[in-house]
């Protein structure tokens, strides 16, 4: 699916007005192979009458431990990865209905050092219930361990060797959108986008073996739309659709030996519809229907699929919620990715306690 990157500039499209905001978040996770710690902080305040300033920073610490085999290896096997970022965003009231949002962010990672993804958004509120906007931003995907430290087989002589010069993938994202609320119970959004990509991952031959390189460029173009309708005080419907056209080509002077469909194997379109029903103040029932077109670029191809999910939640008290979710109901198994891993029906129990 299509990913969106870059510093958050939601205020430019929602017409939000804030006074002072402070947010500090600390999250951590651990598994047998990976331990991760994330720390984020944000501070926002209106200054100089026309400016809503938002500043923040983040830090991630990750310790990755891999059990190498004779088929594949990460060298070194154990790696500590850190990344950090600082950003500033200024939402400027140019006129009564015109807002310009400028964002600047510096991200630092252990592989390529500092990256700079800026952004700019201009929003015009035609009426109280209608907003049009445009945006331009630069987004970056820093190298991962696969790009830099993956070897196959896991012992010499290697056929695929790590490339310590693999650079960040970048894209320039251009968007035009409209958002409206023609009735209190009805809202919609429509966005068209154009995303030229550069330095995408390729597989290049060298005298020492194959390496991951930055020899491919590409482009995403498309449209996405969603709508929300509150059919009754206790019932809300939300639906969305994305249509995507993508292309990739090998850059001049580069060689790419990647298998067909290694990049750009996204569905040409996907959509979803979700129903939210409040059965009572303590009970709620959500049903979602989602569909993705076939992925035909890779071999083997991934057929189109349609899936139904259901969630029932019981708010036993203000602090305790018990939810049961069923995924991929009414279908035995289907594929969603080109690795042909089958997904089938499943059920999950979630208990949430909020003191």
Secondary structure, DSSP 8 states (H G I E B T S, - for coil): -----SS--THHHHT---SEEEEEEEEEEE-SSEEEEEEEEEEEEEETTTEEEEEEEEEEEEEEE----SS-EESSSEEEEEEEEEEEEEEEE-SSSEEEEEEEEEEEETTTEEEE--EEEEEEEEETTEEEEEEEEEEEE---HHHHHEEBSSSSS-SEE--TT---EEEEEEEEEEEEEEETTEEEEEEEEEEEEEEEEEEEEETTEEEEEEEEEEEEEEEEEEEEEEEETTEEEEEEEEEEEEEEEE-TT------TTSS----SEEEEEEEEEEEETTEEEEEEEEEE--B-SSSS-B--EEEEEEEEEEE-SSSEEEEEEEEEET-SEEE-STT--EEE-EEEEEEEE--
